[in-house]
Amino acid sequence: MIASFPLFLISYAIYNMIAFLTPGVSWAGTVLSVPMQSGATWMITAGDCLIALSLVFLFVEVLKATRSYSRAIIDHLLSTLVFIGALVEFLLVKEAATSVFATVLLISLVDVVGGWAVSLNAARRKIPADNLPQ
């Protein structure tokens, strides 16, 4: 069942811990600055880090969507529930009405839609050709 754990729950948990346990902390605050060869300085914010982590989770979730066993359905259902919960939070909770949360929500939507699409496509390929109606 651990393989069916929706990874985006971690992104939302991190967001909520920072938003509710440390009020006043800005997602635009610089976490790290990297001097570039061009002479510019790349400023990495807390929001950038959370979005990057969410993109890594999206990659892993897409890999999980290619599984063809029955737990994949449970995984997609849990991911869909996490997305719906996050969407409700985005619409109803003042602290969640930020661009960072909206971007993580959009990445989560791509996970949900992509996961269902990959699973349905894989399931369609498993139907034997001799059993198809003519």
Secondary structure, 3 states (H helix, E strand, C coil): CHHHCCCHHHHHHHHHHHHHHCCCCCCCCEEEEEECCCCCEEEEEHHHHHHHHHHHHHHHHHHHHCCCCCHHHHHHHHHHHHHHHHHHHHHHCHHHCCHHHHHHHHHHHHHHHHHHHHHHHHHHHCCCHHHCCC
